[in-house]
Every structure is written in structure tokens, then in C-alpha cells.
């Protein structure tokens, strides 16, 4: 029955739209992300089958279209250039909603939805029905279970409908960095093992509420939904990068390479430079997965450099400190035995490589002269030809000296 409903809904909206889908919906089991990047600005959500909207014109014009601006200013968000703009002008108590496709799991499992929201106007206050982003479960038909509600003072985690006893708890205030015009990363985690739903904003502390999903509801089938029905709750907001992860898996970021992998169990992401994020996909990590940097110390020269990736500091004589700075690490040049094998040289302990830089010097890192062989070159022996050359040189010098003396004597006698 569920599959038929999805097929009928998709077909109906394709007929209404008059053209085929411009993008593929990637929210699915066991993990996936809908980025909206392949949509053109102005494309309606109904082109993104199986996503679709429910509108009740003309009383309340309601649109969900792709956009590339915030409050009229073209911009980007961490590399994202497309998102959905939800505009609900709300002139009456009508049905204004949009839905993702259904996520169908083979077995009951905990799950996480992550999505980004940017309020372009202050939501309504008072007792009026508030706009909300909720997770629905199939209860023949789908019905609300839990989600995030937006008010004039902030956002709340809520349980409603078939999710259990109605409840609400504050999540974040409507003030910078979670105010109007700010992108807010929301994480919603459903723990069926402990019957709890939790939420966090921008990676901050989480809040939780008890849940008790109706016995008639299917825990294995759920979807993402915007609810705008009710009176007095006009709203305008942006939604981006909607992702889902089913089960105890998440994103594994390897800081040694900057490579991130989706759908990884915690037990498979335990390296010294690896960070595991439950329920996250790589595209939703904030900050994104990048190669770690730190202080790189050259133990031979004593030179140190900040902000160096680990892969660029892997020499046998280099030491890398993750997240460190040269000001905080000790980076002294190593010392050792310096052997000068010149006939008149020798060996000296405790010298750095720079101090042992002569052409006839050999440096042994960390060694002492007593531990190295330092043989001095012998004084060259004089052979027969050498003696002959030496004799000729002496004759020339003697002749020059004799001539000089003779000339001097002649000048004196004159």
C-alpha cells in the first residue's frame, strides 16, 4: 500500500508540473542526503520526485522552490549553492505542507535526521499554531511523531500526534548565531531502544523527550515533512542538505588524509586520527572533514613550522604534533658526535648538524665519540717523483736566493 501511494503521488505531481524530475531524491535507507544542488533556481519541489507538496489555493499561497539567496542576497553555505525556500503566506486554516520520499528499513532501527534551517522572518508567537519540521511514521496514512517547532522566541523539540504524550522543550533561542538570517544545523536522533528523541543545534548540547510511538505505527517507515497548517502562522524559511542515517552508523573522518566515509560503524573508526559522528553523513559534518594540521619539528635542524598537515611531516627526522603550535612544542636540534677526519682533526661530542658542517666532517645523530669510529686521514707519503719535484723546487729556491744575495753584494761594493 505504501509503495502504491508513493507511485500515485509522484505520478500525480508530474502530471501537474508537466515535466519530469530535475533531480534525484537521495534520502533513503541506510543513509543518504538530498542537497537540492541539481535543481535550478525557481524549480518547484514537485519536480524532485518523490518529494512533493500539498497546497490549498487560493486562500493561502504556499510555495516550495529552489533558491540561491538568503534574504535576497545571493550567497553560498559551506559550498552549497541550492536550497529550498518555503513561503507560507497563510490566509486561513488550510493544508500547507511538503514531504520527502519515505525511508523504508528492513528492520526496526534507531535513526538520525540532519538538516539545515534558516528563518527569513520571525515565526508567530502566542497560542497560534507554529510552523514545524517533523518526522512522520506510516500509520496508514502517515502521521506526525516528533520534530522541531519554530516560535517567535526560538525553536523547540516537540513530540506530537502518534509519537506519544504531547511534549515540548526549548532547543535554542532566536538570537545570533541562531537568529533570523542564520543557518542552523539541526540533528534529530530517535532512540527506539530507550524510547527517547533528542535534538541538537549547531553541534551544541542536546535536549531529549520521551516517546511512545503508537502501536499501530510502523517504526520501519518514516519521512521528513514541513507542516504549515493552522491560522496566524505565516512563515518564510530555507531548508538545505536533508540527510538520514538508519542504524548505529555514521561518518568517519580520517584526519591523516582528510577522507570521509559514510555508513561506518563506530568500531570501524577507531584510529588515532579518526573521528566518528553518529547519525551524520560526510556532507553534513560541520566543520567539514579535512586533514589535520599541527606543528612540524625537524629534529635535525631544530626548525619548526606551524599549520603543517601530517602527510607533509613524515620524514624520518621529523616530529608532527596534531593541533600543536611551534610556540607550544619543544623543537631543539639534535646533537651527536662530530668526526673531522682531517689529519689534524678529531671527534667532538654534543655538536648539532649545523655545527658539524665542514667538508671533512661526519655527524652521527645521538651518538658519542666513544660509540663511533673516527679515523683521521694519514699524512701523505712522499714518493720518488715527489722527492725529485721537491729537489727541483729546492734548487730553484736556492738559485733565486743565491742570485738575490749576489746582486745585493755587488750593490754594496759599488
PyMOL commands that set and color helices and strands:
alter all, ss='L'
color gray80, all
select helices_A, chain A and resi 2-17+45-47+161-163+266-268+282-284+310-312+354-356+369-371+384-413
alter helices_A, ss='H'
color red, helices_A
select strands_A, chain A and resi 31-34+52-54+62-67+69-70+73-74+83-88+97-99+103-104+111-119+132-138+142-150+154-159+167-173+184-191+196-201+207-210+218-227+235-246+249-254+259-265+274-278+293-298+304-309+318-322+335-340+346-352+361-365
alter strands_A, ss='S'
color yellow, strands_A
deselect
rebuild
show_as cartoon
